[in-house]
Amino acid sequence: MFLKHRINNDMIEVIGEDDLTNLFHNTVIGRYQVGEEQQDPESFNKSELLFLSGEELPRCWTDPHYRTNQ
């Protein structure tokens, strides 16, 4: 899955998609999609990621208490 980094607007390929949807994990493993060479994997905070459209990630992916917090 591809997401956008909130700070620099670069595209990121998420490698650990299970971490992305696990609401108890605050980070995911991914790699920047820049240049012609494949970049090394690194850890990204979910709070710094957006969908390519600019939409936020769903709260059920990021907040363990999403059902009780309004």
N, CA, C and O atoms as a CHARMM CRD file, in Angstrom:
* protein
*
  280
    1    1 MET  N      0.84700  -1.16000   0.00000 PROA 1      0.00000
    2    1 MET  CA     0.00000   0.00000   0.00000 PROA 1      0.00000
    3    1 MET  C      0.89900   1.23200   0.00000 PROA 1      0.00000
    4    1 MET  O      1.95700   1.24500   0.62900 PROA 1      0.00000
    5    2 PHE  N      0.46800   2.24900  -0.70300 PROA 2      0.00000
    6    2 PHE  CA     1.22100   3.49500  -0.77100 PROA 2      0.00000
    7    2 PHE  C      0.50200   4.57900   0.02500 PROA 2      0.00000
    8    2 PHE  O     -0.71500   4.74000  -0.07200 PROA 2      0.00000
    9    3 LEU  N      1.27900   5.31600   0.81100 PROA 3      0.00000
   10    3 LEU  CA     0.76700   6.43300   1.59600 PROA 3      0.00000
   11    3 LEU  C      1.66900   7.63400   1.35300 PROA 3      0.00000
   12    3 LEU  O      2.69700   7.53200   0.68400 PROA 3      0.00000
   13    4 LYS  N      1.27000   8.75900   1.90200 PROA 4      0.00000
   14    4 LYS  CA     2.04300   9.99900   1.74000 PROA 4      0.00000
   15    4 LYS  C      2.54200  10.43700   3.10700 PROA 4      0.00000
   16    4 LYS  O      1.81500  10.37400   4.09800 PROA 4      0.00000
   17    5 HSD  N      3.79800  10.88400   3.14600 PROA 5      0.00000
   18    5 HSD  CA     4.37900  11.41200   4.38300 PROA 5      0.00000
   19    5 HSD  C      3.87100  12.83100   4.57900 PROA 5      0.00000
   20    5 HSD  O      3.99800  13.67100   3.68800 PROA 5      0.00000
   21    6 ARG  N      3.30200  13.09700   5.73600 PROA 6      0.00000
   22    6 ARG  CA     2.66600  14.37700   6.02000 PROA 6      0.00000
   23    6 ARG  C      3.65300  15.54600   5.94300 PROA 6      0.00000
   24    6 ARG  O      3.28700  16.62900   5.48900 PROA 6      0.00000
   25    7 ILE  N      4.87800  15.34300   6.37400 PROA 7      0.00000
   26    7 ILE  CA     5.84000  16.44200   6.48900 PROA 7      0.00000
   27    7 ILE  C      6.42900  16.86000   5.14600 PROA 7      0.00000
   28    7 ILE  O      6.50200  18.05200   4.84700 PROA 7      0.00000
   29    8 ASN  N      6.84900  15.88700   4.33100 PROA 8      0.00000
   30    8 ASN  CA     7.52600  16.23600   3.08000 PROA 8      0.00000
   31    8 ASN  C      6.74600  15.85800   1.82200 PROA 8      0.00000
   32    8 ASN  O      7.22300  16.08700   0.71000 PROA 8      0.00000
   33    9 ASN  N      5.55200  15.28100   1.98000 PROA 9      0.00000
   34    9 ASN  CA     4.68100  14.88300   0.86500 PROA 9      0.00000
   35    9 ASN  C      5.26400  13.82100  -0.04400 PROA 9      0.00000
   36    9 ASN  O      4.75800  13.62400  -1.14900 PROA 9      0.00000
   37   10 ASP  N      6.31900  13.12300   0.38400 PROA 10     0.00000
   38   10 ASP  CA     6.86900  12.02800  -0.41500 PROA 10     0.00000
   39   10 ASP  C      6.00600  10.78700  -0.25700 PROA 10     0.00000
   40   10 ASP  O      5.38500  10.57200   0.78300 PROA 10     0.00000
   41   11 MET  N      5.97900   9.97100  -1.31200 PROA 11     0.00000
   42   11 MET  CA     5.20500   8.74100  -1.28400 PROA 11     0.00000
   43   11 MET  C      6.01700   7.65600  -0.58000 PROA 11     0.00000
   44   11 MET  O      7.23100   7.55400  -0.75600 PROA 11     0.00000
   45   12 ILE  N      5.31800   6.84600   0.22400 PROA 12     0.00000
   46   12 ILE  CA     5.93700   5.77400   0.99900 PROA 12     0.00000
   47   12 ILE  C      5.20700   4.47800   0.69000 PROA 12     0.00000
   48   12 ILE  O      3.97700   4.42500   0.70900 PROA 12     0.00000
   49   13 GLU  N      5.97500   3.43400   0.40600 PROA 13     0.00000
   50   13 GLU  CA     5.40800   2.10500   0.25100 PROA 13     0.00000
   51   13 GLU  C      5.43500   1.43800   1.61700 PROA 13     0.00000
   52   13 GLU  O      6.50500   1.24300   2.19200 PROA 13     0.00000
   53   14 VAL  N      4.27300   1.08900   2.13700 PROA 14     0.00000
   54   14 VAL  CA     4.19500   0.41700   3.43200 PROA 14     0.00000
   55   14 VAL  C      4.46600  -1.05700   3.21000 PROA 14     0.00000
   56   14 VAL  O      3.78500  -1.71200   2.42200 PROA 14     0.00000
   57   15 ILE  N      5.47200  -1.57800   3.91500 PROA 15     0.00000
   58   15 ILE  CA     5.84700  -2.98100   3.77500 PROA 15     0.00000
   59   15 ILE  C      5.08700  -3.82900   4.78700 PROA 15     0.00000
   60   15 ILE  O      4.60700  -4.91100   4.45000 PROA 15     0.00000
   61   16 GLY  N      4.97200  -3.35100   6.01900 PROA 16     0.00000
   62   16 GLY  CA     4.28300  -4.09100   7.07900 PROA 16     0.00000
   63   16 GLY  C      2.83300  -3.67400   7.17400 PROA 16     0.00000
   64   16 GLY  O      2.46100  -2.93200   8.08400 PROA 16     0.00000
   65   17 GLU  N      2.00100  -4.14000   6.24400 PROA 17     0.00000
   66   17 GLU  CA     0.59300  -3.72400   6.25100 PROA 17     0.00000
   67   17 GLU  C     -0.15500  -4.20000   7.48500 PROA 17     0.00000
   68   17 GLU  O     -1.13700  -3.57400   7.88700 PROA 17     0.00000
   69   18 ASP  N      0.28700  -5.29600   8.09600 PROA 18     0.00000
   70   18 ASP  CA    -0.36500  -5.74800   9.33000 PROA 18     0.00000
   71   18 ASP  C     -0.17100  -4.72600  10.43700 PROA 18     0.00000
   72   18 ASP  O     -1.07000  -4.51100  11.25000 PROA 18     0.00000
   73   19 ASP  N      1.00300  -4.09100  10.47500 PROA 19     0.00000
   74   19 ASP  CA     1.25600  -3.04200  11.47100 PROA 19     0.00000
   75   19 ASP  C      0.37100  -1.82300  11.21400 PROA 19     0.00000
   76   19 ASP  O     -0.03100  -1.13900  12.15400 PROA 19     0.00000
   77   20 LEU  N      0.07200  -1.55500   9.96400 PROA 20     0.00000
   78   20 LEU  CA    -0.72900  -0.38900   9.61200 PROA 20     0.00000
   79   20 LEU  C     -2.13300  -0.48300  10.19000 PROA 20     0.00000
   80   20 LEU  O     -2.65300   0.50600  10.70700 PROA 20     0.00000
   81   21 THR  N     -2.74500  -1.64100  10.11100 PROA 21     0.00000
   82   21 THR  CA    -4.11500  -1.79500  10.59400 PROA 21     0.00000
   83   21 THR  C     -4.19100  -2.22200  12.05100 PROA 21     0.00000
   84   21 THR  O     -5.28200  -2.27100  12.61900 PROA 21     0.00000
   85   22 ASN  N     -3.04700  -2.53500  12.67400 PROA 22     0.00000
   86   22 ASN  CA    -3.03400  -2.90600  14.08100 PROA 22     0.00000
   87   22 ASN  C     -3.02200  -1.63700  14.92200 PROA 22     0.00000
   88   22 ASN  O     -2.03100  -0.90600  14.92500 PROA 22     0.00000
   89   23 LEU  N     -4.09500  -1.37200  15.62200 PROA 23     0.00000
   90   23 LEU  CA    -4.22700  -0.11000  16.34700 PROA 23     0.00000
   91   23 LEU  C     -3.31400  -0.01100  17.55400 PROA 23     0.00000
   92   23 LEU  O     -3.21000   1.06300  18.14700 PROA 23     0.00000
   93   24 PHE  N     -2.65000  -1.08900  17.93800 PROA 24     0.00000
   94   24 PHE  CA    -1.71500  -1.03700  19.06300 PROA 24     0.00000
   95   24 PHE  C     -0.27900  -0.78500  18.61200 PROA 24     0.00000
   96   24 PHE  O      0.61700  -0.67600  19.45000 PROA 24     0.00000
   97   25 HSD  N     -0.04900  -0.69000  17.31200 PROA 25     0.00000
   98   25 HSD  CA     1.27400  -0.37200  16.78700 PROA 25     0.00000
   99   25 HSD  C      1.28400   1.08300  16.32100 PROA 25     0.00000
  100   25 HSD  O      0.44600   1.48500  15.51400 PROA 25     0.00000
  101   26 ASN  N      2.23000   1.86700  16.82700 PROA 26     0.00000
  102   26 ASN  CA     2.31400   3.28700  16.46800 PROA 26     0.00000
  103   26 ASN  C      3.17800   3.54800  15.24900 PROA 26     0.00000
  104   26 ASN  O      3.16500   4.65000  14.70200 PROA 26     0.00000
  105   27 THR  N      3.93000   2.54000  14.81900 PROA 27     0.00000
  106   27 THR  CA     4.81800   2.72300  13.67400 PROA 27     0.00000
  107   27 THR  C      4.59100   1.61800  12.64800 PROA 27     0.00000
  108   27 THR  O      4.04700   0.55900  12.95800 PROA 27     0.00000
  109   28 VAL  N      5.02000   1.89300  11.42400 PROA 28     0.00000
  110   28 VAL  CA     4.98700   0.90900  10.34400 PROA 28     0.00000
  111   28 VAL  C      6.35000   0.91900   9.65700 PROA 28     0.00000
  112   28 VAL  O      7.08600   1.90300   9.72700 PROA 28     0.00000
  113   29 ILE  N      6.67100  -0.17300   9.00200 PROA 29     0.00000
  114   29 ILE  CA     7.90000  -0.26000   8.22000 PROA 29     0.00000
  115   29 ILE  C      7.54300   0.04200   6.77100 PROA 29     0.00000
  116   29 ILE  O      6.59100  -0.51000   6.21900 PROA 29     0.00000
  117   30 GLY  N      8.31500   0.91500   6.17900 PROA 30     0.00000
  118   30 GLY  CA     8.07300   1.28400   4.79200 PROA 30     0.00000
  119   30 GLY  C      9.33900   1.84200   4.17100 PROA 30     0.00000
  120   30 GLY  O     10.38700   1.92700   4.81100 PROA 30     0.00000
  121   31 ARG  N      9.21500   2.22000   2.90300 PROA 31     0.00000
  122   31 ARG  CA    10.36000   2.82900   2.21600 PROA 31     0.00000
  123   31 ARG  C      9.87000   3.93900   1.31900 PROA 31     0.00000
  124   31 ARG  O      8.81600   3.84000   0.69000 PROA 31     0.00000
  125   32 TYR  N     10.65700   4.99900   1.27400 PROA 32     0.00000
  126   32 TYR  CA    10.34100   6.11300   0.38300 PROA 32     0.00000
  127   32 TYR  C     10.37400   5.64300  -1.06300 PROA 32     0.00000
  128   32 TYR  O     11.17100   4.77700  -1.42400 PROA 32     0.00000
  129   33 GLN  N      9.51800   6.20800  -1.87700 PROA 33     0.00000
  130   33 GLN  CA     9.48100   5.94000  -3.31000 PROA 33     0.00000
  131   33 GLN  C     10.02000   7.17400  -4.03600 PROA 33     0.00000
  132   33 GLN  O      9.26800   7.90500  -4.68100 PROA 33     0.00000
  133   34 VAL  N     11.30700   7.39100  -3.92300 PROA 34     0.00000
  134   34 VAL  CA    11.96500   8.52500  -4.56700 PROA 34     0.00000
  135   34 VAL  C     13.21500   8.01900  -5.27400 PROA 34     0.00000
  136   34 VAL  O     13.84500   7.06200  -4.82400 PROA 34     0.00000
  137   35 GLY  N     13.56600   8.65100  -6.36000 PROA 35     0.00000
  138   35 GLY  CA    14.75700   8.25000  -7.09300 PROA 35     0.00000
  139   35 GLY  C     14.53700   6.97600  -7.86900 PROA 35     0.00000
  140   35 GLY  O     13.42600   6.44900  -7.92600 PROA 35     0.00000
  141   36 GLU  N     15.61000   6.48300  -8.46900 PROA 36     0.00000
  142   36 GLU  CA    15.50000   5.29500  -9.29600 PROA 36     0.00000
  143   36 GLU  C     15.87000   4.02300  -8.55300 PROA 36     0.00000
  144   36 GLU  O     15.47600   2.93200  -8.96500 PROA 36     0.00000
  145   37 GLU  N     16.62100   4.14400  -7.46500 PROA 37     0.00000
  146   37 GLU  CA    17.00200   2.97700  -6.68600 PROA 37     0.00000
  147   37 GLU  C     16.01200   2.74800  -5.55400 PROA 37     0.00000
  148   37 GLU  O     15.44700   3.68700  -4.99600 PROA 37     0.00000
  149   38 GLN  N     15.81900   1.47300  -5.23200 PROA 38     0.00000
  150   38 GLN  CA    14.92600   1.14900  -4.12300 PROA 38     0.00000
  151   38 GLN  C     15.57600   1.60700  -2.82100 PROA 38     0.00000
  152   38 GLN  O     16.74600   1.32300  -2.56300 PROA 38     0.00000
  153   39 GLN  N     14.80700   2.31500  -2.01200 PROA 39     0.00000
  154   39 GLN  CA    15.30800   2.86200  -0.75700 PROA 39     0.00000
  155   39 GLN  C     15.29200   1.79600   0.33900 PROA 39     0.00000
  156   39 GLN  O     14.55000   0.81800   0.25900 PROA 39     0.00000
  157   40 ASP  N     16.11400   2.00100   1.34900 PROA 40     0.00000
  158   40 ASP  CA    16.15200   1.08500   2.48800 PROA 40     0.00000
  159   40 ASP  C     14.88900   1.24900   3.33800 PROA 40     0.00000
  160   40 ASP  O     14.38200   2.36000   3.48700 PROA 40     0.00000
  161   41 PRO  N     14.38200   0.14500   3.89500 PROA 41     0.00000
  162   41 PRO  CA    13.21600   0.24200   4.77100 PROA 41     0.00000
  163   41 PRO  C     13.55400   1.04600   6.03400 PROA 41     0.00000
  164   41 PRO  O     14.67700   1.00600   6.53600 PROA 41     0.00000
  165   42 GLU  N     12.55600   1.76800   6.52300 PROA 42     0.00000
  166   42 GLU  CA    12.70200   2.49000   7.78400 PROA 42     0.00000
  167   42 GLU  C     11.35700   2.53400   8.48400 PROA 42     0.00000
  168   42 GLU  O     10.32600   2.19000   7.90600 PROA 42     0.00000
  169   43 SER  N     11.38400   2.96100   9.73000 PROA 43     0.00000
  170   43 SER  CA    10.17700   3.02800  10.53900 PROA 43     0.00000
  171   43 SER  C      9.54400   4.41100  10.41800 PROA 43     0.00000
  172   43 SER  O     10.23700   5.42800  10.45000 PROA 43     0.00000
  173   44 PHE  N      8.20800   4.43600  10.27800 PROA 44     0.00000
  174   44 PHE  CA     7.45600   5.68600  10.16900 PROA 44     0.00000
  175   44 PHE  C      6.36300   5.69300  11.22900 PROA 44     0.00000
  176   44 PHE  O      5.70500   4.67700  11.45200 PROA 44     0.00000
  177   45 ASN  N      6.16800   6.82600  11.87700 PROA 45     0.00000
  178   45 ASN  CA     5.04600   6.98400  12.79700 PROA 45     0.00000
  179   45 ASN  C      3.75600   7.07400  11.99800 PROA 45     0.00000
  180   45 ASN  O      3.69400   7.77600  10.98900 PROA 45     0.00000
  181   46 LYS  N      2.74400   6.37700  12.43900 PROA 46     0.00000
  182   46 LYS  CA     1.45200   6.42900  11.74400 PROA 46     0.00000
  183   46 LYS  C      0.89000   7.84400  11.73300 PROA 46     0.00000
  184   46 LYS  O      0.19400   8.22600  10.79200 PROA 46     0.00000
  185   47 SER  N      1.18300   8.62000  12.76300 PROA 47     0.00000
  186   47 SER  CA     0.65600   9.97900  12.84500 PROA 47     0.00000
  187   47 SER  C      1.20900  10.88200  11.74300 PROA 47     0.00000
  188   47 SER  O      0.64700  11.94400  11.47400 PROA 47     0.00000
  189   48 GLU  N      2.30800  10.46700  11.10200 PROA 48     0.00000
  190   48 GLU  CA     2.92000  11.25300  10.03200 PROA 48     0.00000
  191   48 GLU  C      2.47100  10.80800   8.64300 PROA 48     0.00000
  192   48 GLU  O      2.96300  11.32400   7.64000 PROA 48     0.00000
  193   49 LEU  N      1.53400   9.84900   8.57600 PROA 49     0.00000
  194   49 LEU  CA     1.12300   9.28900   7.28800 PROA 49     0.00000
  195   49 LEU  C     -0.30800   9.67900   6.93300 PROA 49     0.00000
  196   49 LEU  O     -1.17200   9.81600   7.79900 PROA 49     0.00000
  197   50 LEU  N     -0.52600   9.85100   5.64700 PROA 50     0.00000
  198   50 LEU  CA    -1.84000  10.16000   5.08900 PROA 50     0.00000
  199   50 LEU  C     -2.07200   9.26500   3.87700 PROA 50     0.00000
  200   50 LEU  O     -1.12600   8.72600   3.30300 PROA 50     0.00000
  201   51 PHE  N     -3.33300   9.11000   3.49500 PROA 51     0.00000
  202   51 PHE  CA    -3.61600   8.48900   2.20900 PROA 51     0.00000
  203   51 PHE  C     -3.13700   9.43500   1.11000 PROA 51     0.00000
  204   51 PHE  O     -2.97800  10.63100   1.35300 PROA 51     0.00000
  205   52 LEU  N     -2.91000   8.92400  -0.07000 PROA 52     0.00000
  206   52 LEU  CA    -2.41900   9.75000  -1.17600 PROA 52     0.00000
  207   52 LEU  C     -3.37300  10.89400  -1.49600 PROA 52     0.00000
  208   52 LEU  O     -2.95500  11.92500  -2.02200 PROA 52     0.00000
  209   53 SER  N     -4.65300  10.71700  -1.18000 PROA 53     0.00000
  210   53 SER  CA    -5.64900  11.76300  -1.42100 PROA 53     0.00000
  211   53 SER  C     -5.55800  12.89400  -0.40100 PROA 53     0.00000
  212   53 SER  O     -6.19900  13.93200  -0.57000 PROA 53     0.00000
  213   54 GLY  N     -4.76200  12.70300   0.66500 PROA 54     0.00000
  214   54 GLY  CA    -4.64500  13.69800   1.71800 PROA 54     0.00000
  215   54 GLY  C     -5.52000  13.40700   2.92600 PROA 54     0.00000
  216   54 GLY  O     -5.47900  14.14500   3.91100 PROA 54     0.00000
  217   55 GLU  N     -6.31100  12.34300   2.86400 PROA 55     0.00000
  218   55 GLU  CA    -7.17700  11.97900   3.98200 PROA 55     0.00000
  219   55 GLU  C     -6.36700  11.34300   5.10700 PROA 55     0.00000
  220   55 GLU  O     -5.35300  10.68600   4.87000 PROA 55     0.00000
  221   56 GLU  N     -6.83500  11.55200   6.33100 PROA 56     0.00000
  222   56 GLU  CA    -6.21100  10.95300   7.51100 PROA 56     0.00000
  223   56 GLU  C     -6.44600   9.44100   7.51000 PROA 56     0.00000
  224   56 GLU  O     -7.38100   8.94800   6.88000 PROA 56     0.00000
  225   57 LEU  N     -5.58000   8.71400   8.22700 PROA 57     0.00000
  226   57 LEU  CA    -5.80900   7.28900   8.43200 PROA 57     0.00000
  227   57 LEU  C     -7.01200   7.12400   9.35400 PROA 57     0.00000
  228   57 LEU  O     -7.25400   7.98600  10.19800 PROA 57     0.00000
  229   58 PRO  N     -7.77000   6.04500   9.21700 PROA 58     0.00000
  230   58 PRO  CA    -8.93600   5.83600  10.08100 PROA 58     0.00000
  231   58 PRO  C     -8.52200   5.73000  11.55200 PROA 58     0.00000
  232   58 PRO  O     -7.46700   5.17900  11.86600 PROA 58     0.00000
  233   59 ARG  N     -9.34200   6.25100  12.43400 PROA 59     0.00000
  234   59 ARG  CA    -9.03800   6.18300  13.87000 PROA 59     0.00000
  235   59 ARG  C     -8.94400   4.74600  14.35800 PROA 59     0.00000
  236   59 ARG  O     -8.21400   4.46800  15.30900 PROA 59     0.00000
  237   60 CYS  N     -9.66800   3.82800  13.72500 PROA 60     0.00000
  238   60 CYS  CA    -9.62200   2.42900  14.16300 PROA 60     0.00000
  239   60 CYS  C     -8.27600   1.78100  13.83600 PROA 60     0.00000
  240   60 CYS  O     -8.03200   0.65000  14.25900 PROA 60     0.00000
  241   61 TRP  N     -7.39600   2.46400  13.09500 PROA 61     0.00000
  242   61 TRP  CA    -6.03500   1.99500  12.83500 PROA 61     0.00000
  243   61 TRP  C     -5.03900   2.64400  13.78500 PROA 61     0.00000
  244   61 TRP  O     -3.91200   2.16200  13.90100 PROA 61     0.00000
  245   62 THR  N     -5.41500   3.71700  14.46500 PROA 62     0.00000
  246   62 THR  CA    -4.44400   4.49600  15.22600 PROA 62     0.00000
  247   62 THR  C     -4.78800   4.68100  16.69900 PROA 62     0.00000
  248   62 THR  O     -3.88900   4.95300  17.49400 PROA 62     0.00000
  249   63 ASP  N     -6.04100   4.54600  17.09200 PROA 63     0.00000
  250   63 ASP  CA    -6.45900   4.85400  18.46000 PROA 63     0.00000
  251   63 ASP  C     -7.09800   3.62700  19.11200 PROA 63     0.00000
  252   63 ASP  O     -8.19500   3.22500  18.72500 PROA 63     0.00000
  253   64 PRO  N     -6.41900   3.02700  20.10000 PROA 64     0.00000
  254   64 PRO  CA    -6.98300   1.84100  20.75000 PROA 64     0.00000
  255   64 PRO  C     -8.30700   2.10400  21.44700 PROA 64     0.00000
  256   64 PRO  O     -9.06000   1.16400  21.70500 PROA 64     0.00000
  257   65 HSD  N     -8.60800   3.35000  21.75400 PROA 65     0.00000
  258   65 HSD  CA    -9.85200   3.68900  22.44200 PROA 65     0.00000
  259   65 HSD  C    -10.82200   4.42700  21.51200 PROA 65     0.00000
  260   65 HSD  O    -11.60500   5.26700  21.95600 PROA 65     0.00000
  261   66 TYR  N    -10.76000   4.10400  20.23400 PROA 66     0.00000
  262   66 TYR  CA   -11.58000   4.84300  19.25800 PROA 66     0.00000
  263   66 TYR  C    -13.07200   4.70700  19.49800 PROA 66     0.00000
  264   66 TYR  O    -13.84300   5.56900  19.07400 PROA 66     0.00000
  265   67 ARG  N    -13.49400   3.65200  20.16400 PROA 67     0.00000
  266   67 ARG  CA   -14.94200   3.47900  20.41800 PROA 67     0.00000
  267   67 ARG  C    -15.41800   4.29000  21.60600 PROA 67     0.00000
  268   67 ARG  O    -16.59700   4.63500  21.68000 PROA 67     0.00000
  269   68 THR  N    -14.52900   4.60400  22.54100 PROA 68     0.00000
  270   68 THR  CA   -14.95100   5.32800  23.73600 PROA 68     0.00000
  271   68 THR  C    -14.66600   6.82400  23.64800 PROA 68     0.00000
  272   68 THR  O    -15.36700   7.61300  24.28200 PROA 68     0.00000
  273   69 ASN  N    -13.66100   7.23500  22.88300 PROA 69     0.00000
  274   69 ASN  CA   -13.33200   8.67000  22.72500 PROA 69     0.00000
  275   69 ASN  C    -14.14500   9.25500  21.59400 PROA 69     0.00000
  276   69 ASN  O    -14.20000   8.68600  20.50400 PROA 69     0.00000
  277   70 GLN  N    -14.76800  10.37300  21.84100 PROA 70     0.00000
  278   70 GLN  CA   -15.53800  11.03000  20.78900 PROA 70     0.00000
  279   70 GLN  C    -14.92600  12.32900  20.43500 PROA 70     0.00000
  280   70 GLN  O    -15.43500  13.03300  19.56400 PROA 70     0.00000
